[in-house]
Amino acid sequence: MADAAALGTVSQLWRYPASSLAGERQDAIEVGSRTVAGDRLFGLVDATNGEIARPDREAKWHKVPLIRTRLSVARELEVAVPGGGWLAAPGAESDRAVSAFLGFEASIRPFGQENAAPSYAGPLTEARYAKAPIHLLTTASLARLKALHPEGAADPRRFRPNIVVDMEPVEGSFPETEWIGRKLAVGDLLLTVSEPCRRCGFTIIAQDGFDSDPGILRNLVRHNAHNLGVYCTVDRPARVEIGAPMRFV
């Protein structure tokens, strides 16, 4: 029986082993005090100058979200470009495949030695921004965006959440944007909603299954001050599974 006090239930869980590359959908995630286990361990750079991938700002990076990622049980990264098989990364073979796909010399590198395999002795890179522990998004907000922009694909993958909560639409509202400062329980996980998630040009880029769409960002700018979804800090770490209820604390 569903929790009578529940706002909704978890319908999707994601981690992003490599920043800007496609995420990996999960049946459960382990949420620590600072991040999701396996999230954003690696970055993609222009090998000629070390510039980190910026799909939100430069057209040369626009195909990056089409590159799939997954982590092995041993937390080793594998990537696959469209039409290609899975390749271990970082590595020369995966870098060649990614470079050929993008049309310039690119390289996957760990964010710090602690994210690399013990045998890895190659170059490192640094994350371009400090990420919040959890990015949460409700289907109610996606429904509001769809109502404003019916011809668009309000697909969660545009927004790279860790947790998607299935929630009844709230007419005229992006509900979680109004929860700043409130505390949530998602199963056994306890969170504080810390700030709205300000959207950027990444949200309009084409991915597998949907096309480029400037109307996505234009409607968020016009109707929700650039925002969709929220960032949360962790009050009590926990494992979260599909179907977990979400409620206010």
RAKA-V778454 format. One line per field, one symbol per residue. phi: phi as a letter, one per 20 degrees, with the letter a starting at -180 (. if undefined). psi: psi as a letter, one per 30 degrees, with the letter a starting at -180 (. if undefined). burial: I if it has 16 or more other C-alpha atoms within 10 Angstrom, else O. A space follows every 10 residues. Layout:
phi: ???
psi: ???
burial: ???
This chain:
phi: .fffeffrcf dbccccgcgm fgecfcebce defdaegnel eccdcfffcm ffgcffccff efegfeeecb dfgemefccb egndefcfbf rfffffffff fenbfcbecf enffeefgef cefdbcfebe efgcddcdff ffffffffcg eeeeegffdl fecddfbfgd gmcdgffedg nedcddmefd cdfeafefec fgfeffcfob efbffgfgff ffdblndbmc ecedebfaed cgnffdbfd
psi: kkkfgkfalk fkkkliekkf lkljklflkj jafflkkgki fllkljffgg kkkifffkff gffeffklll kleghkkklk lkfllkkkkl leeeeeeeee efgljlkkkk ikfffllefk galllkkflj klekjkklfe eeeeeeefif fljikffffh lekkkjkkkj kgkieffggk flkkkjbfkk lkjelljkla feffkkajfl lkjffeeeee eefhhflkll kklkejllkk lkfklklk.
burial: OOOOOOIIII IIIIIIIIII IIIIIOOIIO IIOOIIIIII IIIIIIIOOI OIIIIIOOOO IIIIIIIIII IOOOOIIIII IOOOOOIIII OOOIIOIIIO IIOOIIIIII IOIOIIOOOO OOOIIOIOOO OIIIIIIIII IIIIIIOIIO OIIIOIIIII IIIIIIIOIO OOIIIIIOIO OOIIIIIIII IIIIIIIOII IIIIIIIOOO OOIOIIIOII IOIIOIIIII IIIIOOIIOI IIIIIIIOO
